[in-house]
Amino acid sequence: MPGKTELQCRVIKFTNCHIVKGDRLVEQDLWIDSTSGKILRDQEAFYELHLSPNEVIDLGGRILAPGLIDVQLNGAQGFDFSVPQSSKEDYDAGLRLVNKGLARTGVTSYLPTLVSSTAEVYRKVLPSLGPSGDNHTPEDGAESLGAHVEGPFLSPGRNGVHKFEVLRSATTPDDLAACYGHENLYGDSKTVRMITAAPEVGNMLETIPHIASQDIIYSIGHSDATYEQALTATHQGATMITHLFNAMRPFYHRNPGIFGLLGHQSYHPLRPFYGIIADGIHLHPTSIRIAYNAHPDGLILVTDAMKLCGLPDGVYDWTNGERIIKTGARLTLEGSDKIAGSSATLIECVNNFRRWSGASTAQALNAASATPARLLGLQGVKGSLDSGADADLIVLSDEDDPYSGPTLTLNQVWKRGSKIYDSSKDSALN
């Protein structure tokens, strides 16, 4: 008769694979329990709990890595997080399409990101964007880890695509609550996980400690801050920089601006994490390499992708009667060469980053898994293959593309111990 522990587990053993361990790939088996959705300690499972695998999966030498985490994503599958629908039910239905679509790109967790909006919009959509938590099932696809509100407390001179007319400044924490909604910032119903704001606007520098005290990440972005102002923001509790180089005061040799924060010594406790959009559109590869060499442990790959992410190439209706041409990751306004944003997937950014930065395969994957997990305080839970972590996994083959060079290709996605995508079937498993 099997023991009680064995009855409560469904153990899967991945073998003949290379797993991400620190900055290296090592040949090692991985055991998971698909019932609890957790990674097992293989020696303990075999020798102490006397478990035998219910299923052994030979990966044929492929790579097994943690699921990817995107902390800045504006939408996907034709759905824009910042656009309310006619009802909450319709909005939530759009989210479900996004979650399933993201699973097909290797993203198992993310922060749905809102561009600068009115208080009315935030109150309508934020209740749907909080952490998925235990209510999330593997079949749902990618899960939300909480919302990222990018704005509206931004520098008017560094607004980028954010609408100038909705930008505002904050004098006290009450101004944040009036904008986002008190219930979205505080208590058990809190939905906001990260706020991007310009520290030099209004009285934001004095407001940062309050934001950090609520376990909300403060990220410097869309900012004209000087180096001194950015440094003060880190002293106040800022721990992240939103899309480094983009929409901020450029580096200058007498005032390095926000980028100067990466120049601290590696042991400096105030050196922040920073997002990099490695889509080939937002940044030159050399800029990415410079940032990575300055602070490799803080680099987080993000897509900052718009709602056309995950859709096929073609022409799509946009706002104000305009139309967008999608060609790969590049979006341009119809009839011109004007860039209208990006629709790159995170695995595409990982591949670009690996080619451009000199990072190892494991380091490139960490920049989209382990490092964002550390930013979010989820090390050992997400972005990890350690025992006890969520069994959010991706299976990759490392192929040689004749045009692009070495390319990681997504084969499978596992969410909390269940396979939810298989490229051989070319669809999410429903």
C-alpha angles and dihedrals in degrees: 000000000000117000123253093256092055092051090054095050136067103196123201121189120202111203139175091036141121113235130197109255114170109307094338142069112235130186104244140133121248125208124200136178108225091193096060093027091230137125114249130218098246098210092050093045093052105034104029106026092032092223122166120202115259087204134018116203118197107206094191095233096310125142122267112198139163117275114269123259121208113195094183119045123141097192145312142202090039093303123120116203091209096058115084118218129220090268140009088248091059091046092050090048089056090050091054090055090051093050093051092044093050090053088063089059097050096257109134098167134023148159109245103224128215123202120220108302142158123277088252092060093047092051091050100047108026094073088065096048104060125116111301092220123169092339089072116099124196090247089062090070121214117018131221116241091192135295127295111212108201102194158298088165093071137130109271088219093054100040098123108184092346111115110256094214095063097049115113142167132238127224099176138008087262088070089059091051091048089054104040100024124260093249091056093057104038142045133003093321093057111138104173115093102166136022123198111203140151108253094209095057117097114323094324096130090063091045096055095082090056091051092049091048089062091058089252117138114237111211125190111229148138084028141146091200120149120230090261093052092047091049090051089052090057090049087053093051110278110146104171142050117212115229097337115233093013120102096358141099106288123243114274125182094235094042115023092192121201091335088065090074088075089061095074119110115275092252093052108123094212098055102120134218114253137201122234125192104210096181097120090246108070099042141025112244090240091057088054092049092050092051093046093050090049096051114001096168093058101050115116119184113223132173102209079199124175129227095281090069108122095020124112122260114276145095118305135185113251133177129309091019093299123135129217127216113213114204109170107304094339121097119193134175111257111258095023144056092242112137112238098183139278138291098188119147121232094246088055088054090049090053093048092047092051091052096045105037105045089238118149120248091258092048092050092050091046090057088065098037122016096034097050087045089057091049089053094046090245100118109145091023104058131019092026142100093204119125112273094029121122110273094240102147143166128201115212137183119210107223136172110242110203091221105033103027125225108016133183108222121199114236105164141005124204122192118197091336099315126104108240101168135033119178090208087067091038094216142077112271107245 
